[in-house]
Structures are given as structure tokens and as C-alpha cells.
């Protein structure tokens, strides 16, 4: 018995020891993928003319395309109507045809840009799922009502991310207001003069922006061109001239300054909202560091600070998807446990033997975690999918052992101890053959370096490690728990139902055995119920 206890304690000691590796591995939504292309956002000093921006960009583009590992560069100057902003889409040769990683290519692009535009602010991101979008792994929405307070907090968040090791391209996507002329109409004065507000707005707009009075048709090409009527530039290029605009009234024309004030102000270039609140977006990218580590350090930093009243923040982007994915994967894993138990219980006509077989499931996690750690992978969605796949694969070892032992006990009447001793040698060959087949079948996927291997590789490596560890540990642990649960069942039969264990097979004895098995595994039902409830909450 002490040997059985030692085997069980050692097996689950290995399990908890392997779980201690997970904080060292970190957690990502998906493993960074080398797709051979990425987006570059470049912001030059405010006020730079579009022609100068294009000239600087062209020099950098020509130097970059001299590198044979870059095949295409699509550049746009004046993004969002701002002459000092550039957008690049860089395409490199496939990763199987070059020696540098995508991270090395990004560093090379950044170096070229800084040589030609040392004053530029650069942000590099992978293409999003939706073409044209930006996939920033780290996104923080800073929300509130006061835009100035939000912008101040967002700038502070950006500084924290820039100083944090393992991050790069920290950026606050907020632009100060653009200069504009604001016309504030005195409603009481306008009412006294009998001038509707719409009349003031239409007159100011027609004078400054102009109105389309007709179309000019080119007889040769057939093109139609708007004929726009407005004041000459010298009559509208200052606040004083705008204030002197003539507004028609029932009693004649009056200057705009008689019923409104004209002043230079700043207005936001764009207004963004999130859940009905003003929002400023802070973005960054990890640089060789898992997302979970960055989030943990950022949250610890913010826990020591106090935000202004009414200002809050929420994680978006891959961080949000990672948290949702972890919860959903845990739910899928738990449901997998439940369905496996239901199928095995119906096949074995027992409440207890499925629990014995399922002791192999945690042991598969040992090999999966160790294999991913040795590969240098983090816990990501691909790795979690591999662990879920293991739940269905590794039960076959326990099924082979327990099925042979149960058949011996029920059909030949041998003791459970002797039956499980016979099951090991008898089932060793099919266990090793099926495990070897699964490992060899997964090897090409685990060793592949083709497109998408960053997602599939951890999944295959987790399956390989889990199959190996479960094969080795199942041969020791499943027999131990088979005898342990059988001993508990016999104890319940003797002390709870007051009957001797064993005895000739009969429907009455079988019912007693099932009731005893249900009592033995009832803690498992309670644990599953509590886990499902906590995940739903």
C-alpha cells in the first residue's frame, strides 16, 4: 500500500511541479506569426508639407527596396488628410526564402526610416484580420467625459508602456485640436433683428466654403465640373474679414459682428466614443515578452496610482481576446471532462471506472506543459487546442487497462489486484503502438517551418508531450487508482450498507455496488459542478 501511495503522490507531485512552469512561459492570445508583411505608421512633425513628407518617404523607400528580402512597399502620404503622416505596407519574401525573422525585418525598416527621418514617430503592426485594419496586440481604451483629462491619462499610460521592458511602438492615438474659426451667434440679438440662425450659418458657409451654382461640361471629354461661387481669398482669409460679412435682414444688411462673435479656437480633428463616453486609444506591441506578463506589470503599476474621477480604462485588442479565450478554453476543457465521463460511464456501466480512467487526463498536461516549455512557446490558443485534443486521445490508454481488468473480474472472478497486474503486460503492446502512431503522426506538424507553423507547432508539440507523459505515467497511476477506488468501494459497502464486499453476482449486489461507486465519486461531481458554476459567473 505504501508503494501505491508513493506512486500516486509522485505522479501528482510531477503534475503540480509542471504547472509551476506556466508562469515562466507566459500567455498570449496567439503566437506571433511570420506572415512576411506588416504595416508601418510614420508621423512627422506637425505642419510639415505634403510634398516634403513624400520626398523623405521616397528616399527611405528606395533604400529599403535595395534589400533583396523586401519585394513590395506600398506607401501613402497624407493619411487621414494630414500631410505629415505616412502609411506603409511592407511585403517581404516568404520566411522559407530568407534568413531573417519578421522581427529582424521590422528592426531593419525602423532603422532605415530613422536614418532619413530621425524626428519621426514610428509604429509597426501586423495586418489585421480585416484588410486595412491594424492589429495592435496591446490596446487600452481610456474613457471619460473630460477630453483633456482623458488625454493626460492616456499620455501617462503611453509613457508607462514605453518604459516597460519587452514593449515597443507605444503610441497614443490622440491629436490636439485643429485651429478653426468659431462663430458664436447671440440668439437674443439675432431674434431682435429677425434673422434666423440658419440664415447666419448659410451665409457664412456660402461666403467661405462656397456653393455649387451649376455644372461645367467639357465638350471634348464629357466631364462635368462643379462651378463653386464664394468670396475671393483676400476677402475671407482673416477673422476680421469674416466678422465683416454682410447678413441680410428685413431692414437691410448688417455685419456679422453685430450679432455674433468670431474667435480663433481649436476643434478636435475627430471624436471617438466607446460605450457613450469619450475615448483615447493607447497602443503598443510586445517585443519578445508574453502579453500576460506585460498586462500583469501594467496592472501592478496602475494599482499604486489613482486615476482622476470619472476616468477609467479597459483592455482591448489581443489582450481582451486572450482573456475571453482563456475563459472559453477552460469551459471547453471542463465540458470535455464531463462528456468523456458520461460516455465512459455508459460503456462500462459504472460510476467509478470512468473516474479511474480519467486520472490519466491531468497526467497528459504534464508532458504538454514541459514540451511547450522546452520548445520556448507560451500558452496560446493553439497550445490550448492541443491540450483539449489530448483529453480525447490519452483516455485510450486507461480504457485498454481498465477494460481488461474489469473483464477479468466480472467474467473470471479474479481479484481486482490480480486483474490489474495481468492487464499491464497484456495491454502494453497496443498502448505503445497507438501512442507511437500518434507521436509520429504529429511530428511533421511540430517540426514544420511553413506558413502558419507558429500556430500549429505548439498545438502539435503539446499533443506529443502529453501523449508521451500519459503513456508512461498511465501504466503506473491508473492501476494505483483502480485499486484505490476499489478499496473505497468495498469500505463503503461494508460500513455504510453493512454488507460484505464481493459475494456472488446478482442484481441486488450490483445495485449496492453502484450506490457505493456513486458515493465514492460524488466529490468529483461536486468539483465539476462548482467549476462550471464559477466559469459561468
C-alpha positions as CSV (number, residue, x, y, z in Angstrom):
1,X,0.0,0.0,0.0
2,X,2.8,2.4,0.8
3,X,4.2,1.8,-2.7
4,X,0.8,2.6,-4.2
5,X,0.6,5.8,-2.1
6,X,4.1,6.8,-3.1
7,X,3.4,6.2,-6.8
8,X,0.2,8.4,-6.6
9,X,1.9,11.2,-4.6
10,X,4.9,11.2,-7.0
11,X,2.6,11.4,-10.1
12,X,0.6,14.3,-8.9
13,X,3.7,15.9,-7.5
14,X,5.0,15.9,-11.0
15,X,1.7,17.4,-12.2
16,X,1.9,20.4,-9.7
17,X,5.6,20.8,-10.5
18,X,4.9,21.1,-14.2
19,X,2.1,23.6,-13.5
20,X,4.7,25.8,-11.8
21,X,6.3,26.2,-15.3
22,X,3.3,28.1,-16.7
23,X,4.1,31.4,-15.1
24,X,7.6,31.2,-16.7
25,X,6.0,30.5,-20.1
26,X,3.6,33.4,-20.1
27,X,0.4,33.6,-22.0
28,X,-0.5,35.0,-25.4
29,X,-3.7,35.1,-27.5
30,X,-1.9,33.6,-30.5
31,X,1.8,33.0,-31.1
32,X,3.4,35.8,-33.1
33,X,3.2,34.7,-36.8
34,X,5.6,35.5,-39.5
35,X,3.4,36.4,-42.5
36,X,6.1,38.3,-44.4
37,X,4.2,41.6,-44.3
38,X,3.4,44.3,-41.9
39,X,2.1,47.9,-41.6
40,X,4.2,50.9,-40.7
41,X,2.7,54.2,-39.5
42,X,5.0,57.2,-39.6
43,X,4.2,60.6,-38.1
44,X,6.4,63.5,-38.9
45,X,6.4,66.9,-37.1
46,X,3.2,68.8,-37.3
47,X,3.0,71.3,-40.0
48,X,5.2,69.5,-42.5
49,X,4.0,70.0,-46.0
50,X,2.8,67.0,-48.0
51,X,5.5,67.5,-50.7
52,X,8.3,67.3,-48.1
53,X,6.7,64.3,-46.5
54,X,6.6,62.5,-49.8
55,X,10.2,63.4,-50.6
56,X,11.5,62.0,-47.4
57,X,9.4,58.9,-47.8
58,X,10.7,58.2,-51.3
59,X,14.3,58.3,-50.2
60,X,13.6,55.8,-47.4
61,X,11.6,53.6,-49.8
62,X,14.4,53.4,-52.4
63,X,17.0,52.4,-49.8
64,X,14.7,49.8,-48.3
65,X,13.9,48.2,-51.7
66,X,17.6,47.7,-52.3
67,X,17.4,44.9,-49.8
68,X,16.5,41.7,-51.8
69,X,14.4,40.4,-48.9
70,X,11.8,43.2,-49.4
71,X,9.8,42.8,-52.6
72,X,7.0,45.3,-52.3
73,X,6.4,48.6,-50.5
74,X,3.1,50.4,-50.8
75,X,3.3,54.0,-49.4
76,X,0.6,56.6,-48.8
77,X,1.3,60.2,-47.9
78,X,-1.2,62.4,-46.2
79,X,-3.1,59.7,-44.4
80,X,-6.5,61.0,-43.0
81,X,-5.9,64.3,-44.7
82,X,-2.8,65.1,-42.6
83,X,0.2,66.0,-44.7
84,X,2.7,64.9,-42.0
85,X,1.5,61.3,-41.8
86,X,2.7,58.3,-43.8
87,X,1.4,54.8,-44.1
88,X,3.5,51.9,-45.4
89,X,2.6,48.3,-46.3
90,X,5.8,46.3,-46.4
91,X,5.9,42.9,-48.1
92,X,8.9,40.6,-47.8
93,X,9.8,37.2,-49.4
94,X,8.3,34.1,-47.7
95,X,10.1,33.2,-44.5
96,X,11.4,29.9,-46.0
97,X,13.4,32.0,-48.5
98,X,15.1,34.4,-46.1
99,X,17.4,34.1,-43.1
100,X,15.9,36.9,-41.0
101,X,12.8,36.7,-38.9
102,X,9.9,39.1,-39.2
103,X,11.1,40.9,-36.0
104,X,14.5,41.4,-37.7
105,X,12.8,42.9,-40.8
106,X,10.8,45.3,-38.6
107,X,14.0,46.4,-36.9
108,X,15.6,46.9,-40.4
109,X,12.7,49.0,-41.6
110,X,12.7,51.1,-38.4
111,X,16.5,51.8,-38.8
112,X,16.0,52.9,-42.5
113,X,13.2,55.3,-41.5
114,X,15.2,56.9,-38.7
115,X,18.2,57.4,-41.0
116,X,16.1,59.5,-43.3
117,X,13.5,60.9,-40.8
118,X,15.2,61.0,-37.4
119,X,12.4,63.1,-36.0
120,X,9.7,60.5,-37.0
121,X,7.4,58.7,-34.6
122,X,7.1,55.1,-35.8
123,X,4.5,52.4,-35.1
124,X,4.7,49.0,-36.7
125,X,1.9,46.4,-36.5
126,X,0.9,43.2,-38.2
127,X,-2.0,43.2,-40.7
128,X,-5.4,42.8,-39.0
129,X,-7.9,40.1,-39.8
130,X,-9.9,42.7,-41.7
131,X,-7.8,44.0,-44.6
132,X,-6.7,47.6,-44.0
133,X,-7.1,47.4,-40.2
134,X,-4.2,47.5,-37.7
135,X,-3.6,44.5,-35.3
136,X,-2.1,46.1,-32.2
137,X,-1.7,43.4,-29.6
138,X,-1.9,45.9,-26.7
139,X,-4.8,48.3,-26.9
140,X,-6.1,50.3,-23.9
141,X,-9.3,52.4,-24.2
142,X,-9.1,55.4,-21.8
143,X,-12.7,56.6,-21.3
144,X,-14.4,59.5,-19.5
145,X,-16.2,62.7,-20.1
146,X,-13.5,65.4,-20.0
147,X,-11.3,65.0,-23.1
148,X,-8.4,66.9,-21.6
149,X,-8.2,64.6,-18.5
150,X,-8.6,61.5,-20.7
151,X,-5.7,62.7,-23.0
152,X,-3.5,63.3,-19.9
153,X,-4.1,59.9,-18.5
154,X,-3.6,58.3,-22.0
155,X,-0.2,60.1,-22.3
156,X,0.8,58.7,-18.9
157,X,-0.2,55.2,-19.9
158,X,1.8,55.6,-23.1
159,X,4.9,56.6,-21.1
160,X,4.4,53.6,-18.7
161,X,4.3,51.2,-21.7
162,X,7.3,52.8,-23.4
163,X,9.4,52.5,-20.2
164,X,8.3,48.9,-19.6
165,X,10.8,46.3,-20.8
166,X,9.6,44.0,-23.6
167,X,7.3,46.6,-25.3
168,X,7.8,48.7,-28.3
169,X,5.9,51.2,-30.5
170,X,4.0,52.7,-27.7
171,X,1.6,55.3,-29.2
172,X,-1.3,57.5,-28.0
173,X,-3.8,57.9,-30.9
174,X,-4.9,61.4,-29.9
175,X,-4.3,64.6,-31.9
176,X,-4.7,68.1,-30.4
177,X,-7.4,70.2,-31.9
178,X,-7.0,71.8,-35.3
179,X,-7.2,75.6,-35.4
180,X,-10.6,76.9,-36.6
181,X,-12.8,80.0,-36.5
182,X,-15.7,79.7,-34.2
183,X,-18.8,81.8,-34.8
184,X,-21.0,82.2,-31.7
185,X,-24.3,83.8,-32.5
186,X,-26.1,86.0,-30.0
187,X,-29.6,84.5,-30.2
188,X,-31.3,87.4,-28.5
189,X,-29.7,89.9,-30.9
190,X,-30.5,87.7,-33.9
191,X,-34.1,87.5,-32.7
192,X,-34.4,91.2,-32.4
193,X,-33.1,91.7,-35.9
194,X,-35.4,89.0,-37.2
195,X,-32.6,86.8,-38.5
196,X,-32.9,83.0,-38.2
197,X,-29.8,81.1,-37.1
198,X,-30.0,79.1,-40.3
199,X,-29.6,82.3,-42.3
200,X,-26.4,83.2,-40.5
201,X,-25.0,79.7,-41.0
202,X,-25.9,79.5,-44.7
203,X,-24.4,83.0,-45.4
204,X,-21.1,82.2,-43.6
205,X,-20.9,78.8,-45.3
206,X,-21.6,80.3,-48.8
207,X,-19.1,83.0,-48.3
208,X,-16.2,80.9,-47.1
209,X,-16.8,77.4,-48.4
210,X,-19.0,78.4,-51.3
211,X,-22.0,76.9,-53.0
212,X,-22.3,74.9,-56.2
213,X,-24.1,77.2,-58.6
214,X,-24.0,75.0,-61.7
215,X,-22.0,72.4,-63.7
216,X,-19.5,73.0,-66.5
217,X,-19.4,70.2,-69.1
218,X,-16.3,69.7,-71.1
219,X,-17.3,69.1,-74.7
220,X,-14.3,67.1,-75.6
221,X,-14.1,64.7,-72.7
222,X,-17.7,64.9,-71.4
223,X,-16.5,65.5,-67.8
224,X,-18.7,67.6,-65.5
225,X,-17.0,70.1,-63.2
226,X,-18.8,71.9,-60.3
227,X,-19.0,75.7,-60.6
228,X,-18.5,76.9,-57.0
229,X,-19.2,80.5,-56.0
230,X,-17.5,82.1,-53.0
231,X,-15.6,85.1,-51.8
232,X,-12.1,85.8,-53.1
233,X,-9.4,84.5,-50.7
234,X,-8.3,88.0,-49.8
235,X,-11.8,88.7,-48.7
236,X,-12.1,85.8,-46.3
237,X,-8.5,84.9,-45.0
238,X,-8.8,86.6,-41.6
239,X,-11.1,86.7,-38.6
240,X,-11.7,90.4,-39.1
241,X,-12.9,89.9,-42.7
242,X,-15.2,87.1,-41.6
243,X,-16.7,89.2,-38.9
244,X,-17.4,91.9,-41.5
245,X,-19.6,89.6,-43.6
246,X,-22.9,91.1,-44.5
247,X,-26.0,89.3,-43.2
248,X,-29.4,90.1,-44.9
249,X,-32.1,91.3,-42.6
250,X,-35.7,92.6,-43.2
251,X,-34.3,96.1,-42.7
252,X,-31.2,95.7,-44.8
253,X,-27.7,94.2,-44.4
254,X,-25.8,94.2,-41.1
255,X,-22.2,93.0,-40.4
256,X,-21.9,89.6,-38.8
257,X,-20.1,91.2,-35.8
258,X,-23.3,92.9,-34.8
259,X,-25.0,89.6,-33.9
260,X,-22.1,87.1,-33.4
261,X,-18.6,86.8,-32.1
262,X,-15.8,85.4,-34.3
263,X,-12.8,83.9,-32.5
264,X,-9.9,81.6,-33.2
265,X,-10.3,78.3,-31.3
266,X,-9.2,74.6,-31.6
267,X,-11.6,71.9,-32.5
268,X,-10.9,68.1,-32.4
269,X,-10.0,66.5,-35.7
270,X,-12.1,63.5,-34.8
271,X,-14.3,62.5,-31.9
272,X,-14.3,58.9,-30.8
273,X,-16.7,57.3,-28.4
274,X,-16.7,53.9,-26.5
275,X,-19.9,53.0,-24.6
276,X,-21.2,56.6,-24.9
277,X,-18.1,58.1,-23.4
278,X,-15.1,59.9,-25.0
279,X,-12.2,57.6,-25.6
280,X,-8.5,57.9,-26.4
281,X,-6.7,54.8,-27.6
282,X,-3.3,53.7,-26.4
283,X,-1.4,51.1,-28.4
284,X,1.8,49.1,-28.1
285,X,3.4,45.8,-29.3
286,X,5.3,43.2,-27.3
287,X,8.9,42.7,-28.1
288,X,9.9,39.2,-27.1
289,X,7.7,39.2,-24.0
290,X,4.3,37.4,-23.4
291,X,1.2,39.6,-23.3
292,X,0.2,38.3,-19.8
293,X,3.5,39.5,-18.3
294,X,3.0,43.0,-19.7
295,X,-0.6,43.1,-18.5
296,X,0.4,41.9,-15.0
297,X,3.2,44.5,-14.7
298,X,0.9,47.3,-16.0
299,X,-1.9,46.5,-13.7
300,X,0.5,46.4,-10.7
301,X,1.8,49.8,-11.7
302,X,-1.7,51.2,-12.0
303,X,-2.7,49.7,-8.6
304,X,-0.3,52.1,-7.0
305,X,-1.8,55.2,-8.7
306,X,-5.1,56.9,-8.6
307,X,-7.0,57.9,-11.7
308,X,-8.9,61.2,-11.9
309,X,-12.6,60.9,-11.0
310,X,-14.7,59.7,-14.0
311,X,-11.7,58.3,-15.9
312,X,-11.3,54.6,-16.4
313,X,-9.6,52.2,-18.8
314,X,-10.4,48.9,-20.4
315,X,-8.2,46.4,-22.3
316,X,-9.0,45.8,-25.9
317,X,-7.3,44.1,-28.8
318,X,-5.5,40.8,-28.3
319,X,-5.5,41.2,-24.5
320,X,-9.3,41.2,-24.4
321,X,-9.4,38.3,-26.8
322,X,-6.8,36.4,-24.8
323,X,-8.9,36.8,-21.6
324,X,-12.0,35.7,-23.4
325,X,-10.2,32.8,-25.0
326,X,-8.8,31.6,-21.7
327,X,-12.3,31.5,-20.1
328,X,-13.8,29.8,-23.1
329,X,-11.0,27.2,-23.3
330,X,-11.4,26.4,-19.6
331,X,-15.1,25.9,-20.1
332,X,-14.4,23.7,-23.2
333,X,-11.9,21.7,-21.2
334,X,-14.3,21.2,-18.3
335,X,-17.2,20.2,-20.7
336,X,-14.7,17.7,-22.3
337,X,-14.2,16.1,-18.9
338,X,-18.0,15.9,-18.4
339,X,-18.8,14.3,-21.8
340,X,-15.9,11.9,-21.5
341,X,-17.2,10.8,-18.2
342,X,-20.7,10.3,-19.5
343,X,-19.6,8.2,-22.4
344,X,-17.3,6.0,-20.3
345,X,-20.0,5.6,-17.6
346,X,-22.5,4.4,-20.2
347,X,-20.0,2.0,-21.8
348,X,-18.6,0.5,-18.5
349,X,-22.0,0.6,-16.7
350,X,-20.1,2.0,-13.7
351,X,-19.8,5.3,-11.9
352,X,-16.3,4.5,-10.6
353,X,-14.3,3.1,-13.5
354,X,-14.6,6.2,-15.7
355,X,-13.1,8.2,-12.8
356,X,-10.2,5.7,-12.7
357,X,-9.6,6.1,-16.4
358,X,-9.8,9.9,-16.2
359,X,-6.9,10.1,-13.8
360,X,-4.7,9.9,-17.0
361,X,-6.1,13.3,-18.2
362,X,-4.2,15.5,-15.7
363,X,-1.0,13.5,-16.3
364,X,-1.2,14.4,-20.0
365,X,-1.0,18.0,-19.1
366,X,2.5,17.3,-17.5
367,X,4.0,16.4,-20.8
368,X,2.2,19.1,-22.7
369,X,3.5,21.9,-20.5
370,X,7.0,20.5,-20.3
371,X,7.2,20.1,-24.1
372,X,5.9,23.6,-24.7
373,X,8.4,25.0,-22.2
374,X,11.3,23.2,-23.8
375,X,10.2,24.5,-27.2
376,X,10.2,28.0,-25.9
377,X,6.5,28.5,-26.6
378,X,4.0,30.4,-24.5
379,X,0.5,29.3,-23.6
380,X,-1.6,30.4,-26.6
381,X,-4.8,29.4,-28.3
382,X,-3.0,26.9,-30.4
383,X,-1.4,25.2,-27.4
384,X,-4.8,25.1,-25.6
385,X,-6.5,23.5,-28.5
386,X,-3.7,20.8,-28.4
387,X,-4.4,20.2,-24.7
388,X,-8.1,19.8,-25.4
389,X,-7.3,17.3,-28.1
390,X,-5.3,15.4,-25.6
391,X,-8.4,14.9,-23.5
392,X,-9.8,12.6,-26.1
393,X,-6.5,10.9,-27.1
394,X,-5.0,9.9,-23.8
395,X,-8.1,8.2,-22.4
396,X,-7.5,5.2,-24.7
397,X,-4.5,4.0,-22.5
398,X,-6.7,3.9,-19.4
399,X,-9.5,2.3,-21.3
400,X,-7.3,-0.5,-22.5
401,X,-6.1,-1.2,-19.0
402,X,-9.3,-0.9,-17.1
403,X,-11.4,-2.7,-19.7
404,X,-9.1,-5.8,-19.5
405,X,-9.1,-5.7,-15.7
406,X,-12.9,-5.3,-15.4
407,X,-13.5,-8.2,-17.8
408,X,-11.2,-10.4,-15.8
409,X,-13.0,-9.5,-12.5
410,X,-16.5,-9.9,-14.0
411,X,-16.0,-12.9,-16.2
412,X,-13.3,-14.9,-14.5
413,X,-13.9,-13.8,-10.9
414,X,-10.2,-13.0,-10.2
415,X,-9.4,-10.4,-7.6
416,X,-9.0,-6.7,-8.7
417,X,-5.3,-6.8,-7.7
418,X,-4.5,-9.8,-9.8
419,X,-6.7,-8.4,-12.7
420,X,-4.9,-5.1,-12.9
421,X,-1.5,-6.9,-12.7
422,X,-2.5,-9.0,-15.7
423,X,-3.8,-6.0,-17.6
424,X,-0.4,-4.2,-17.7
425,X,1.6,-6.8,-19.6
426,X,-1.4,-7.8,-21.7
427,X,-2.2,-4.3,-22.9
428,X,1.4,-2.9,-23.1
429,X,1.9,-3.6,-26.7
430,X,-1.3,-1.9,-28.1
431,X,-0.7,1.0,-25.7
432,X,2.8,1.6,-27.1
433,X,1.7,1.1,-30.7
434,X,-1.2,3.6,-30.6
435,X,0.9,6.1,-28.7
436,X,3.8,5.8,-31.1
437,X,1.5,6.2,-34.1
438,X,0.1,9.5,-32.6
439,X,3.5,10.9,-31.8
440,X,4.9,10.1,-35.2
441,X,1.8,11.5,-36.9
442,X,2.2,14.8,-35.1
443,X,6.0,15.1,-35.7
444,X,5.8,16.7,-39.2
445,X,3.4,19.4,-37.9
446,X,5.6,20.1,-34.8
447,X,8.8,20.4,-36.9
448,X,7.3,22.3,-39.8
449,X,8.5,25.8,-40.6
450,X,6.0,26.7,-43.3
451,X,3.3,29.3,-43.3
452,X,1.1,29.1,-40.2
453,X,3.6,26.9,-38.3
454,X,3.6,29.4,-35.4
455,X,0.0,28.4,-34.6
456,X,0.1,24.7,-35.4
457,X,3.6,24.0,-34.0
458,X,2.7,24.5,-30.3
459,X,-0.5,22.5,-30.8
460,X,1.3,19.5,-32.2
461,X,4.1,19.8,-29.6
462,X,1.6,19.8,-26.8
463,X,-0.1,16.7,-28.1
464,X,3.3,14.9,-28.5
465,X,4.4,15.8,-25.0
466,X,1.0,14.9,-23.5
467,X,0.8,11.5,-25.2
468,X,4.4,10.6,-24.1
469,X,3.8,11.5,-20.4
470,X,0.4,10.0,-20.2
471,X,1.7,6.7,-21.7
472,X,4.5,6.5,-19.2
473,X,2.5,7.6,-16.2
474,X,-0.7,5.8,-17.0
475,X,0.9,2.4,-16.7
476,X,1.7,3.3,-13.1
477,X,-1.0,5.7,-11.9
478,X,-4.2,4.1,-13.4
479,X,-3.5,0.7,-11.7
480,X,-2.9,2.6,-8.4
481,X,-6.2,4.4,-8.6
482,X,-8.0,1.4,-9.8
483,X,-7.1,-0.4,-6.6
484,X,-7.6,2.7,-4.5
485,X,-11.2,3.3,-5.7
486,X,-12.0,-0.4,-5.4
487,X,-10.8,-0.4,-1.8
488,X,-13.0,2.7,-1.1
489,X,-16.0,1.0,-2.7
490,X,-15.5,-2.1,-0.6
491,X,-15.2,0.0,2.5
492,X,-18.4,1.8,1.7
493,X,-20.2,-1.5,1.1
494,X,-19.1,-2.8,4.5
495,X,-19.5,0.2,6.7
496,X,-22.3,2.2,5.0
497,X,-24.5,-0.6,3.7
498,X,-23.5,-3.3,6.2
499,X,-22.8,-5.9,3.6
500,X,-19.7,-8.0,3.0
501,X,-17.8,-6.9,-0.1
502,X,-17.7,-9.3,-3.0
503,X,-20.2,-12.2,-3.0
504,X,-22.0,-13.9,-5.9
505,X,-23.1,-11.6,-8.7
506,X,-26.7,-10.7,-8.5
507,X,-28.9,-7.7,-9.4
508,X,-29.2,-6.8,-5.6
509,X,-25.4,-6.9,-5.1
510,X,-24.9,-4.9,-8.4
511,X,-27.3,-2.2,-7.2
512,X,-25.4,-1.9,-3.9
513,X,-22.1,-1.7,-5.8
514,X,-23.5,1.1,-8.0
515,X,-24.6,3.0,-4.9
516,X,-21.2,2.6,-3.3
517,X,-19.5,3.8,-6.5
518,X,-21.7,6.8,-6.6
519,X,-20.7,7.7,-3.1
520,X,-17.1,7.3,-3.9
521,X,-17.1,9.6,-6.9
522,X,-19.6,12.1,-5.5
523,X,-16.8,14.6,-4.7
524,X,-15.9,14.6,-8.4
525,X,-19.4,15.6,-9.3
526,X,-19.3,18.4,-6.7
527,X,-16.0,19.7,-8.1
528,X,-17.3,19.7,-11.7
529,X,-20.5,21.5,-10.7
530,X,-18.6,24.2,-8.8
531,X,-16.1,24.7,-11.6
532,X,-18.9,25.0,-14.2
533,X,-20.8,27.5,-12.0
534,X,-17.7,29.6,-11.4
535,X,-16.9,29.7,-15.2
536,X,-20.5,30.8,-16.0
537,X,-20.3,33.6,-13.3
